[in-house]
Amino acid sequence: MFEFKIIKKDKKTKIRAGVFTTPHGIIKTPMYVPVGTQASVKALTPNDLKEIGVQIFFSNTYHLHLRPGEKLINKFGGLGKFMGWNGPTMTDSGGYQIFSLGDRLEEKNPERTKLIKITNDGVKFWSHLDGSTHFFSPEDSIRIQHDLGADLIVAFDECLSYFLTEKEVEKVLPRIHNWEKRSLDYHKKHSKGKQFLYGVIQGAAFKRLRKISTDYITSLDFDGIAIGGVANAGESKKAIYDVINWVIPDLPEEKPRHLLGVGEVDDIFEIIERGIDTFDCVIPTRLGRTGFIFVSPKEGNLKNRFRIDIQKAKWASSKLPLDQNCNCYVCQNFTRAYVHHLFRTRELLAYRLASYHNVYFVINLSKKIRESILKDKFNVMKKEWLV
């Protein structure tokens, strides 16, 4: 039902291209996984996703549990059928949102001293929607993900802040590992082989602790390996890449590797070069909704982070497409002047067109990188982009 095959490996680097077969379709790796937090990649329809070439998308257990609820989604036949998508799907454990939204709510509501309460059993938290109380144990997270019915699911863990000291991280790491072991045990007992479970490596920005976490997670019988907390590992990109460099050499070759929450254009080249198979990120649609458009070289570069602000006045009469080297529906049919006008008048179509282009851009970039790997030309392509 699930099969991951590596079909090409670079001799000098850790780059690899693979084919990941799931019950609802094939994922050709390396590949970007768009984020559809609440069973929707924002502003885009499932048909848009198919046109763009999306192979799998990523939804959030925390948000779907709060509304509309996993039981209702299960009654509709699972996440894919609920939203009219017949391809592979992936859900996270909900852990990141519990902790990150809890921190945000605490800042806004100082009178509420505790918005999350962590025990060895799990986490009690307050909903960001209505303040109602909820509890997630590792077993709860996996049970909810089973009900949601995604092909790929993630063990329950805690995403650690890079503000924590090494001692603080070392203190909580055993609890996180225990949660993941319990996630795996529950999954094995109840999944019946219908879903694919990732264990998550944590350890913040500390090499020794990342090594400890890697050794523990790889000693268990997880189907795949995810690297978590990387976007929180430090303020610099070097810190992100360091974490991947520490972890990758000790991962089993035969298991797929997913990187949680990273996806800038330069990051995509760097993480794939280090051996990542799939990665998710909200950046394409989040930027699209605020008017930032991805552009390819030579207009796009490291200095402007491969993006332009379509709301700037200089695009008001531009006849150029959003990206001069893009074949997406938007670039083949609309000008920068028109999309600029849509944003200035706050027309809803603006968000759809910008999001469509941005997701297409990153999907297409992933496909081109894969092709370059198969043709032994990754380094040539990387130099063309990251000059």
Legacy VTK file of the C-alpha trace (Angstrom):
# vtk DataFile Version 3.0
C-alpha trace
ASCII
DATASET POLYDATA
POINTS 387 float
0.000 0.000 0.000
2.912 2.351 0.819
6.253 2.110 -0.952
9.198 4.505 -1.153
11.894 3.939 -3.776
15.025 5.977 -4.360
15.636 6.060 -8.102
18.616 8.432 -8.240
21.318 9.538 -5.805
24.050 12.090 -6.354
27.533 10.700 -5.775
28.986 13.850 -4.199
26.072 15.110 -2.112
23.108 13.661 -0.229
20.655 14.624 -2.988
18.167 11.976 -4.015
15.108 11.587 -6.191
12.441 9.056 -5.365
8.944 7.741 -5.964
6.601 7.519 -2.977
3.530 5.375 -3.661
0.482 5.928 -1.424
-3.100 4.584 -1.532
-4.293 7.801 -3.216
-1.481 8.426 -5.665
2.229 8.826 -6.314
4.495 11.548 -4.966
7.622 12.170 -7.025
10.310 13.441 -4.697
11.821 15.831 -3.859
8.556 17.754 -3.685
6.959 20.744 -1.967
3.801 20.015 0.054
1.394 23.010 0.127
-0.301 23.726 3.436
-4.085 23.515 3.571
-4.501 24.183 7.283
-8.282 23.818 7.484
-8.825 21.370 4.585
-8.238 24.198 2.120
-5.110 25.566 0.478
-6.162 29.170 0.954
-7.884 30.794 -2.058
-7.452 27.679 -4.240
-9.854 24.909 -5.241
-8.876 21.231 -5.478
-9.150 21.612 -9.257
-6.652 24.479 -9.079
-4.288 22.211 -7.172
-4.567 19.520 -9.863
-3.906 22.049 -12.637
-0.894 23.392 -10.758
0.547 19.900 -10.361
0.208 19.533 -6.605
0.771 15.898 -5.616
-0.051 16.112 -1.895
-1.117 18.767 0.588
-0.797 19.192 4.331
-3.628 19.894 6.845
-3.652 20.644 10.547
-5.001 18.317 13.228
-5.437 21.051 15.849
-7.623 23.264 13.640
-9.672 20.431 12.138
-10.310 18.965 15.580
-11.728 22.287 16.789
-13.856 22.715 13.667
-15.570 20.962 12.036
-14.318 17.993 14.096
-12.673 14.757 13.046
-15.846 12.712 13.552
-17.762 14.769 11.012
-14.897 14.570 8.496
-14.737 10.817 9.039
-18.452 10.509 8.239
-17.752 12.081 4.841
-15.110 9.455 4.114
-12.054 11.300 5.353
-10.184 14.486 4.562
-9.829 13.986 0.812
-13.479 13.178 0.146
-14.635 15.906 2.528
-12.898 18.572 0.433
-13.232 16.954 -2.997
-9.566 16.000 -3.410
-8.678 12.507 -4.637
-4.905 12.672 -4.182
-2.629 11.949 -1.204
-3.033 13.963 1.993
-0.937 14.580 5.097
-1.770 15.826 8.591
0.478 17.004 11.406
0.015 16.085 15.057
-1.387 19.421 16.244
1.469 19.835 18.700
3.021 22.890 17.070
-0.270 24.812 17.051
-1.079 23.936 20.656
2.187 25.418 21.859
2.543 28.334 19.429
-1.069 29.528 19.670
-0.937 29.108 23.428
2.015 31.470 23.584
0.239 34.044 21.431
-2.950 33.876 23.482
-1.008 34.309 26.700
0.456 37.554 25.365
-3.013 38.851 24.481
-4.656 37.684 27.713
-2.200 38.322 30.548
-4.916 37.675 33.138
-4.978 34.041 32.046
-1.753 32.735 33.539
-1.794 29.320 31.904
-3.119 28.681 28.440
-1.469 25.299 28.150
-0.706 22.829 30.885
1.854 20.148 30.065
2.035 16.840 31.896
3.620 13.515 31.067
0.187 12.364 29.910
-0.263 15.168 27.364
-1.312 18.800 27.029
-4.364 20.630 28.285
-5.026 23.738 26.216
-7.525 26.473 25.618
-9.067 26.900 22.173
-8.012 30.094 20.398
-11.583 30.248 19.023
-13.751 30.314 22.132
-11.550 29.600 25.138
-12.957 26.109 25.645
-10.636 23.561 27.227
-9.266 20.525 25.395
-6.732 17.786 26.044
-4.373 16.080 23.611
-2.475 12.980 24.607
-0.294 11.211 22.041
-3.064 8.651 21.674
-5.646 11.409 21.127
-3.563 13.011 18.387
-3.147 9.741 16.511
-6.804 8.775 17.005
-7.867 12.136 15.548
-5.498 11.698 12.606
-6.865 8.209 12.026
-10.369 9.682 11.870
-9.222 12.440 9.516
-7.944 9.674 7.254
-4.840 11.311 5.768
-2.372 9.015 4.026
0.608 10.406 5.931
0.420 11.367 9.612
2.835 12.631 12.264
3.628 11.528 15.829
2.683 13.874 18.672
5.574 16.008 19.894
6.473 19.457 21.187
8.061 22.068 18.953
10.789 23.616 21.089
11.665 27.303 21.068
15.238 28.240 20.239
15.110 30.576 23.267
15.375 27.523 25.514
18.732 26.636 27.001
20.415 23.305 26.342
19.582 22.206 29.885
15.916 23.059 29.430
15.699 21.159 26.141
17.525 18.171 27.593
15.032 18.065 30.437
11.939 17.864 28.196
13.353 15.671 25.419
12.623 12.352 27.218
8.975 13.357 27.586
8.750 14.183 23.880
10.319 10.843 23.005
7.865 9.085 25.294
4.976 10.830 23.533
6.287 9.687 20.177
6.707 6.102 21.354
3.118 6.148 22.629
1.994 7.595 19.282
3.681 4.710 17.496
2.259 2.071 19.837
-1.284 3.394 19.436
-0.874 3.658 15.665
0.353 0.071 15.327
-2.571 -1.191 17.353
-5.298 0.710 15.505
-4.206 1.786 12.006
-4.374 -1.596 10.221
-1.693 -0.393 7.799
-3.910 2.253 6.248
-1.761 5.222 7.210
1.945 6.045 7.174
3.426 7.440 10.408
6.384 9.808 10.718
8.469 10.051 13.860
9.791 13.543 14.563
13.347 14.468 15.525
13.595 17.400 17.927
16.412 18.935 19.996
16.280 22.639 19.126
19.629 24.117 18.011
21.849 21.779 20.019
23.902 19.240 18.094
24.281 16.806 21.000
20.531 16.756 21.656
19.660 16.436 17.979
21.952 13.402 17.868
20.239 11.905 20.918
16.818 12.477 19.368
17.930 11.067 16.015
19.290 7.912 17.641
16.094 7.383 19.607
13.597 8.048 16.808
15.494 5.917 14.289
15.627 3.046 16.816
11.823 2.844 16.650
9.810 1.368 13.818
8.398 4.561 12.326
7.475 4.420 8.636
9.215 7.705 7.868
11.299 10.367 9.577
10.404 14.047 9.975
12.700 16.786 11.219
10.832 19.229 13.440
11.576 22.549 15.055
13.999 23.539 12.314
12.330 26.863 11.574
12.581 27.536 15.322
16.197 26.404 15.582
17.643 29.883 15.250
17.355 33.214 13.529
19.911 32.461 10.813
19.608 30.138 7.859
22.909 28.619 8.911
21.248 27.382 12.093
18.542 25.697 10.024
21.029 24.019 7.709
23.225 22.972 10.635
20.361 21.010 12.163
19.736 19.172 8.896
23.463 18.458 8.505
23.595 16.936 12.001
20.560 14.711 11.462
20.647 13.451 7.873
23.810 11.273 8.047
22.213 9.072 10.720
18.859 8.542 9.004
18.002 5.242 7.310
18.376 5.556 3.539
15.247 3.572 2.745
12.793 5.792 4.654
11.327 9.060 3.315
12.368 12.274 5.069
10.029 15.202 5.626
11.118 18.653 6.779
8.468 20.548 8.723
7.886 24.240 8.020
10.662 25.415 5.663
10.243 26.644 2.081
11.980 29.861 0.945
13.412 29.575 -2.571
17.057 29.392 -1.458
16.066 27.023 1.348
14.553 24.630 -1.177
17.880 24.166 -2.948
19.796 23.857 0.322
17.504 21.347 2.023
17.172 19.144 -1.063
20.944 19.168 -1.450
21.150 17.899 2.127
18.856 14.933 1.464
15.283 16.090 2.202
12.521 14.356 0.223
9.416 16.427 1.043
8.827 19.712 2.848
5.828 21.854 3.745
5.512 25.615 4.161
2.779 28.287 4.235
4.952 30.911 2.516
3.589 30.703 -1.078
-0.048 31.367 -0.168
0.736 33.656 2.771
2.904 35.854 0.563
0.370 35.689 -2.242
-2.395 37.065 -0.046
-0.212 40.052 0.847
0.752 40.827 -2.741
4.230 39.320 -2.903
4.831 37.397 -6.109
7.582 34.852 -6.771
9.801 35.601 -9.771
12.568 33.560 -11.352
16.112 34.654 -12.255
17.243 37.136 -13.318
14.572 39.417 -11.972
14.463 37.268 -8.872
17.582 36.849 -6.762
18.818 36.352 -3.222
18.687 40.097 -2.559
14.953 40.433 -3.272
14.289 36.869 -2.076
12.850 35.948 -5.480
9.784 38.117 -5.037
8.245 41.418 -6.130
5.550 43.489 -4.429
2.775 43.679 -7.001
1.069 46.472 -5.057
3.827 48.969 -5.829
2.835 51.817 -8.159
5.462 50.928 -10.766
3.392 47.891 -11.807
0.171 49.886 -12.374
0.627 49.959 -16.157
2.946 46.979 -16.657
2.067 44.611 -19.485
4.420 41.933 -18.127
3.092 38.663 -16.685
3.741 38.065 -12.993
6.849 36.063 -13.911
8.306 36.281 -17.405
9.476 32.652 -17.305
6.318 31.062 -15.923
3.776 28.937 -17.805
1.048 28.942 -15.172
-2.535 29.921 -15.975
-2.126 33.329 -14.334
1.049 34.293 -16.183
-0.389 33.147 -19.507
-3.573 35.207 -19.139
-3.048 38.246 -16.899
-0.701 41.203 -16.635
0.991 42.737 -13.620
-1.153 45.822 -14.189
-4.341 43.787 -13.802
-3.234 41.935 -10.681
-1.949 45.231 -9.238
-5.419 46.710 -9.878
-7.096 43.758 -8.131
-4.992 44.254 -5.013
-5.484 48.005 -4.958
-9.270 47.564 -5.173
-9.201 44.602 -2.762
-10.930 42.301 -5.203
-11.021 38.718 -3.937
-9.665 37.454 -7.244
-6.322 39.058 -6.349
-5.691 36.508 -3.608
-6.574 33.581 -5.830
-4.388 34.636 -8.762
-1.377 35.472 -6.601
-1.708 32.257 -4.582
-2.181 30.176 -7.728
1.005 31.570 -9.255
3.075 31.250 -6.077
2.096 27.632 -5.438
2.700 26.780 -9.100
6.092 28.493 -8.892
7.286 26.371 -5.953
5.787 23.135 -7.304
7.400 23.772 -10.678
10.719 24.641 -9.032
10.594 21.317 -7.148
9.907 19.460 -10.393
12.777 21.189 -12.175
15.130 20.379 -9.320
14.041 16.744 -9.513
14.740 16.726 -13.254
18.167 18.251 -12.630
18.944 15.466 -10.157
17.932 12.799 -12.660
20.171 14.439 -15.283
23.103 15.025 -12.883
22.745 18.797 -13.325
21.639 19.926 -9.866
24.768 22.013 -9.262
24.332 23.748 -12.615
20.734 24.659 -11.793
21.631 25.809 -8.291
24.280 28.180 -9.661
21.776 29.601 -12.139
19.434 30.491 -9.286
21.644 31.262 -6.315
24.327 33.408 -7.937
LINES 1 388
387 0 1 2 3 4 5 6 7 8 9 10 11 12 13 14 15 16 17 18 19 20 21 22 23 24 25 26 27 28 29 30 31 32 33 34 35 36 37 38 39 40 41 42 43 44 45 46 47 48 49 50 51 52 53 54 55 56 57 58 59 60 61 62 63 64 65 66 67 68 69 70 71 72 73 74 75 76 77 78 79 80 81 82 83 84 85 86 87 88 89 90 91 92 93 94 95 96 97 98 99 100 101 102 103 104 105 106 107 108 109 110 111 112 113 114 115 116 117 118 119 120 121 122 123 124 125 126 127 128 129 130 131 132 133 134 135 136 137 138 139 140 141 142 143 144 145 146 147 148 149 150 151 152 153 154 155 156 157 158 159 160 161 162 163 164 165 166 167 168 169 170 171 172 173 174 175 176 177 178 179 180 181 182 183 184 185 186 187 188 189 190 191 192 193 194 195 196 197 198 199 200 201 202 203 204 205 206 207 208 209 210 211 212 213 214 215 216 217 218 219 220 221 222 223 224 225 226 227 228 229 230 231 232 233 234 235 236 237 238 239 240 241 242 243 244 245 246 247 248 249 250 251 252 253 254 255 256 257 258 259 260 261 262 263 264 265 266 267 268 269 270 271 272 273 274 275 276 277 278 279 280 281 282 283 284 285 286 287 288 289 290 291 292 293 294 295 296 297 298 299 300 301 302 303 304 305 306 307 308 309 310 311 312 313 314 315 316 317 318 319 320 321 322 323 324 325 326 327 328 329 330 331 332 333 334 335 336 337 338 339 340 341 342 343 344 345 346 347 348 349 350 351 352 353 354 355 356 357 358 359 360 361 362 363 364 365 366 367 368 369 370 371 372 373 374 375 376 377 378 379 380 381 382 383 384 385 386
